[in-house]
Amino acid sequence: MVSFPSNDVERYLSNVNQTTEITPYQNLRESQIRLAEIKGAFSHDEDVVCSLLTVSRDTALPYHALSYCWGPRTEFGKGSIKLDVGGNRVRWPVTPTLEMALRRLRSTDEHTRLLIWVDAICINQSDEQEKGEQVQEMRLVYQNAAEVSVWLGPEDDDCLLAWTLMNDIEDCHGDLAAIREFIHPIREKEFEALKAVFRREYFWRIWVVQEVACARNAVVYCGSMSMPWSSLLNVGNTLENIRTTLQMDNFLDRVTTQSMLMNGSPNILKTTNSSIMPFSETEAPPLLDLLRTHMSKGSTVPHDKVYGLVGISSDRVSFGKIDYERSPRATFIHTAHHIISTTHKLNAICIKQNGDNYFNLPSWVPDWERRSLYPRRRVKLLHIRQPPFTASQTKLARVSFTNDKEVMIADGFIIDTIIAAGQTFFVEGPKINIIPALKAFHNWFTLFVNHIGIEGLDIFPRTLCGGAWDLQYSNFGPDSPQQLTVFFDLLQKLLPGLLLHGVPLPAPAVNQDHEIAPEVLEARQRAIVASASTRMHAKRLVISRTRLAGLAPQAAEEGDHIVVLLGCDFPVVMRNMGSYWTLIGEVYVDGIMYGEAMDGLHSGKYKEQGFTIR
């Protein structure tokens, strides 16, 4: 949806038209929208010609609604259409992506016109109030459309190969045995092509989540090719169902390819696990769930990371007005305050996905913009762990806010103080490059042994991955001793000089299936380490004064405190600044994730206090 700030649009249009009198926009009344009426063209090269029609949002006229990616700001004005304005036909600036989409979707019959809703044309991008009002009810535009036209972009060689593979998968009608026959080196190029399609920019745009979720009927277009959205979703679900075959065959040593094929494309646009069905207002998920699910999506305007999801959440009424005149900072503060006040939980404050504070936000307010010092990798947060953590048991938050909502006062208690911190670890470059992960593992293991000792070895693998060993690339059970042996086997092979002298190490991994070649076994081990590294990313191991081990945010330091806040499912790291506290982020601490510390509070071991957090 809305992607460019109004001043960018106004600046460009003033240069194009040289007069403010030439405008296709008249004020809309309540429940009105504009539709673009696109003239048919026999030749693809003919200009796109359209006029605007004002109708009721509940119009009986069948129309399409376009779902597409605007592209970067620098592309605005590099495409154009001809728009009927006040009896004149003027050249109107758009992005090349939009121009290509309209050329593809218009009729080839010159006497047939296409009615289509397009955000860039049908909303006055220079009017912040109109944008907010239209966005507030945008889901209805897509719900009422006869077709939501999903534009992935122009076709290329990858697209042609991917479409062939997807059609073949669909022709199997869910026969997994037949589909597994496709997982063969001879079709490797087609799977790589499908990965390229799944990585197209469209799938990483925040607004398409709402647009697709609300569609009664969606059709995917890629150049001259098309297929129903339901077919694309079925392909994604099918690949998820044959994940074991994908893991163990062609893509064993290509973790990113595995992940993208099994979890990418239509699957990353789901609002719920069953979102093959259209959006339902009675089953809409909470806003926080949507925000966490779609943290990796991008938007040109920071507000849209929130506004793009409010309309399909259960918070759509209570959230209040969609206001583009509000700054991104004020939008994020409003969002955090709303979620905390309506849920009486503090889980929202644990979202720390960027390595900076670009908007100078209070430390308890999440920054939802997709921006990171290490943008290629997302930080894996504790809310994804199963079974869910419940550090404060069923307690609700006891919080208050200053009038300007800059400061939050929350009740909780201090567990301990951090006295040692390992090196920070970041996944940089391909995940299959496991050397940095092995070095971080060695550093963390050394710290653990020096402070806790080898007798607590069962704690280390749980802490290493934040309480959940990622089984996506592993057949090892959650308590398997082979978890650590995988790391030590590879350390011995690749970095033998780092092995600890005098420390009893786990026994080497045993190849129980003697038919597996050593190189295949090593490839599986590498995939397991690469998978574990995603849980280690942007974290560091910490040790507390009472010998608790934790997986903490990269910014945690010696002297910081481990705190349980009432109403928060995860312990947090807090820094005492004298007159106030700064929230560093959530922390996995073995032994207190399921409410054990609350027993200590009730017994008098810990003392409840108020934390002024800013």
Sequence and secondary structure as in RCSB ss.txt:
>XXXX:A:sequence
MVSFPSNDVERYLSNVNQTTEITPYQNLRESQIRLAEIKGAFSHDEDVVCSLLTVSRDTALPYHALSYCWGPRTE
FGKGSIKLDVGGNRVRWPVTPTLEMALRRLRSTDEHTRLLIWVDAICINQSDEQEKGEQVQEMRLVYQNAAEVSV
WLGPEDDDCLLAWTLMNDIEDCHGDLAAIREFIHPIREKEFEALKAVFRREYFWRIWVVQEVACARNAVVYCGSM
SMPWSSLLNVGNTLENIRTTLQMDNFLDRVTTQSMLMNGSPNILKTTNSSIMPFSETEAPPLLDLLRTHMSKGST
VPHDKVYGLVGISSDRVSFGKIDYERSPRATFIHTAHHIISTTHKLNAICIKQNGDNYFNLPSWVPDWERRSLYP
RRRVKLLHIRQPPFTASQTKLARVSFTNDKEVMIADGFIIDTIIAAGQTFFVEGPKINIIPALKAFHNWFTLFVN
HIGIEGLDIFPRTLCGGAWDLQYSNFGPDSPQQLTVFFDLLQKLLPGLLLHGVPLPAPAVNQDHEIAPEVLEARQ
RAIVASASTRMHAKRLVISRTRLAGLAPQAAEEGDHIVVLLGCDFPVVMRNMGSYWTLIGEVYVDGIMYGEAMDG
LHSGKYKEQGFTIR
>XXXX:A:secstr
   S HHHHHHHHHHHHS TT  S     TTEEEEEEE   SSTTS  EEEEEEEETT SS  EEEE     GGG
TTSEEEEEEETTEEEEEEE HHHHHHHHHHS SSTT  EEEE HHHHS TT HHHHHHHHHTHHHHHHH SEEEE
EEE   HHHHHHHHHHHHHHHTTT HHHHHTT SGGGHHHHHHHHHHHTSGGGGBTHHHHHHHT SSEEEEETTE
EEEHHHHHHHHHHHHHTHHHHHHTTTTT HHHHHHHHH GGGGG SSTTTTS   GGG   HHHHHHHTTT B S
STTHHHHHHHTTSTTTTTT    TTS HHHHHHHHHHHHHHHH   GGGG    SS TT   TTS   SS  SST
TS    GGG SS   TTTT    EEE TTS  EEEEEEEEEEEEEE   B   S TT  HHHHHHHHHHHHHHHH
HT GGGTTHHHHHHTTT   GGG    TT THHHHHHHHHHHHH GGGS TT         SSTTS HHHHHHHH
HHHHHHHHHHHTTEEEEEETT  EEEEETT  TT EEEEETT SS EEEEE SSSEEEEEE EETT TTSHHHHH
HHHTSS EEEEEE 
